[in-house]
Amino acid sequence: MTLVEQQDTYERYVVPESRRVPAEALIAKIDFNKPRPPLLFIAGGADHLIPASLNRTNYVRYKKSLSVTDYKEFPGRVHFTIGQGGWEEVADYVISWLKSQNILKQGRDLMNLTFLSEVSLLQGCFLVNSQIK
């Protein structure tokens, strides 16, 4: 993103939050082997906040489960990948993935999906937990 795009995005979307959230997230105990809905990690190759390498590490940890776990890295994309130009490529990939998992069958299903991020988008991408409400 250009500097102007970064500044505009910051002014439009950044919300002050508690500094306690990351600290609390670090002490959470996660059972990576626990059965769960299909999980898709999406990383931005140019993300300097949460690098793609961290997303790959988390993907490997979750992949130990028998549940479906996938990873997709988009080169050149930043942390705010859905706010960056060309976001449609990421959205199309997610929709295709959801269809491949038989999660998204009709257009209306998209409105019923729950998209979760690992501790408020602390991942440098999206952690898409494809549970249907």
Stockholm file with secondary structure:
# STOCKHOLM 1.0

chainA/1-133         MTLVEQQDTYERYVVPESRRVPAEALIAKIDFNKPRPPLLFIAGGADHLIPASLNRTNYVRYKKSLSVTDYKEFPGRVHFTIGQGGWEEVADYVISWLKSQNILKQGRDLMNLTFLSEVSLLQGCFLVNSQIK
#=GR chainA/1-133 SS CCHHHHHHHHHHHCCCCCTHHHHHHHTCCCCTTSCCSCEEEEEETTCSSSCHHHHHHHHHHHHTSSSCEEEEEETTCCTTGGGSTTHHHHHHHHHHHHHHTTCCCSGGGGGGEECCCTTTTTSSEEEEECEEC
#=GC SS_cons         CCHHHHHHHHHHHCCCCCTHHHHHHHTCCCCTTSCCSCEEEEEETTCSSSCHHHHHHHHHHHHTSSSCEEEEEETTCCTTGGGSTTHHHHHHHHHHHHHHTTCCCSGGGGGGEECCCTTTTTSSEEEEECEEC
//
